[in-house]
Structure formats: C-alpha cells, structure tokens
C-alpha cells in the first residue's frame, strides 16, 4: 500500500466507531464482519495469540544472529534472505514470513 494511502486511511480512521470516515461521502466500517465480507477471511475458529512471548523473540534473535535491541529493518530481512543463498528451509520460511508480515502490518 502506498505511503500516502496509508496515511490518508489512518487520518480518516475513527477507532471509537471502527470506521473510516470520509467527509461528505460517508463511512466505511472496519470490523470483523466487513473484513470477512470483503477479504473472505475467517472471523471464527481458533483464538489469535496477542501476547508477547519472550521465548519466541529470543529464539528468532538466536536463529538469525540478531544482536541489536531493535527488530531488523525490512532491508536487513531482505539481506538475510539473500545471504541464505537460495535455501528453502524453515529458517528461510520464518525470515520470509517476518518480512511479509512486516510489509503487510506496518508498511
């Protein structure tokens, strides 16, 4: 998603009512039902784990030899993936997912 669009959405999003409010045009609901309807994503089933699990963070830092306190940047994840030399093991999949989720959740 382009940066300008992301900023526009965040500027017009009202978290109190879970809607994107477009002046003089209306409102777009951003709730479980609308996300399911638009994207076809399930909104039932297993619970999503939102808790921070330090042991998982520690394991990721160990696997990828991350020594800084901060999470790697997108560029650093890309470099790690390139440095894997074309391997497609679990380490590659985890790094790829970290990159993709970072792009999707925090563009």
NORKA-V784117 format. One record per residue. RES is the residue in one small letter. PSI is psi in radians with two decimals (none if undefined). BURIAL is 1 if it has 9 or more other ideal C-beta (glycine too) atoms within 8 Angstrom, else 0. Layout:
RES:PSI:BURIAL / RES:PSI:BURIAL
//
This chain:
x:2.24:0 / x:2.58:0 / x:-0.71:0 / x:-0.71:0 / x:-0.74:0 / x:-0.79:1 / x:-0.70:0 / x:-0.78:0 / x:-0.81:1 / x:-0.59:0 / x:-0.61:0 / x:-0.04:1 / x:2.29:1 / x:1.82:1 / x:-0.37:0 / x:-0.62:0 / x:0.07:0 / x:0.92:0 / x:2.64:1 / x:2.09:1 / x:2.04:1 / x:1.94:1 / x:2.33:0 / x:0.20:0 / x:-0.56:0 / x:-2.85:0 / x:2.56:0 / x:2.04:0 / x:2.47:0 / x:1.41:1 / x:3.11:0 / x:-0.72:0 / x:-0.76:0 / x:-0.66:1 / x:-0.72:1 / x:-0.78:1 / x:-0.78:0 / x:-0.82:0 / x:-0.24:0 / x:0.34:0 / x:2.45:0 / x:2.55:0 / x:0.41:0 / x:2.96:0 / x:-2.51:0 / x:2.57:0 / x:2.54:0 / x:2.30:0 / x:2.01:0 / x:-0.08:0 / x:2.60:0 / x:2.15:0 / x:1.73:0 / x:-0.55:0 / x:-0.55:0 / x:-0.76:0 / x:-0.78:1 / x:-0.73:0 / x:-0.76:0 / x:-0.75:1 / x:-0.64:1 / x:-0.82:0 / x:-0.74:0 / x:0.20:1 / x:0.82:0 / x:2.10:0 / x:-0.24:0 / x:2.86:0 / x:-0.54:0 / x:2.69:0 / x:2.66:0 / x:2.60:1 / x:2.96:0 / x:-0.70:0 / x:-0.73:0 / x:-0.69:0 / x:-0.75:1 / x:-0.75:1 / x:-0.74:0 / x:-0.74:1 / x:-0.78:1 / x:-0.72:0 / x:-0.22:0 / x:-0.14:1 / x:0.60:0 / x:0.08:0 / x:2.71:0 / x:0.82:0 / x:-2.99:0 / x:-0.60:0 / x:-0.71:1 / x:-0.83:1 / x:-0.78:1 / x:-0.78:1 / x:-0.74:1 / x:-0.76:1 / x:-0.69:0 / x:-0.74:1 / x:-0.85:1 / x:-0.80:0 / x:-0.66:0 / x:-0.71:1 / x:-0.69:1 / x:-0.75:0 / x:-0.48:0 / x:1.20:0 / x:none:0
//
